[in-house]
Amino acid sequence: MSRTAFALTFAELVGLTPMKYLTDQRMRQAAKLLKAGESIGAVADRVGYRSEAAFSRKFKQLTGTSPGAFRRGLQAVPAATTV
């Protein structure tokens, strides 16, 4: 199966593109780790980001809050994801 065919079939079955699905899964895992008190750098590494800055930008873009604020409980539920 070609990459294009896979991506189209995946999106049809799951409702998300493969990359969007992967990003959502990473952010769900990140939210759990942040709630458990893990450091932002450790969370970034564990969910597959090469840098804390890249992780922080994407987390804030998707949730509307920074990872640090989320970890401190300043926002209980991320805005853009179902964590």
Phi, psi and omega in degrees: 000136179286162178299319180296314179298318178299311182299318179294316179294316179301310181299322179294319183280319186265331182094000178223154172291159179304319180292320178296319178298314179298315179298316178299318179295319177299316183290325175298314178296319179299317180298318178298316181293321178295318178297330179280357176095009178296151177288156182297318178298318179294319179296314179304314180295316183292331180262007169098018177263141182283335180223150177297323181296316180297317178298313182299318178298313182292319180299314180294321179299319185275331185252340182085004178218153180285157178300323179296315178295320178298315181297323179284354178082021180286344172220117187292318184231127177302143186290320191257356181233166176256076182272000000 
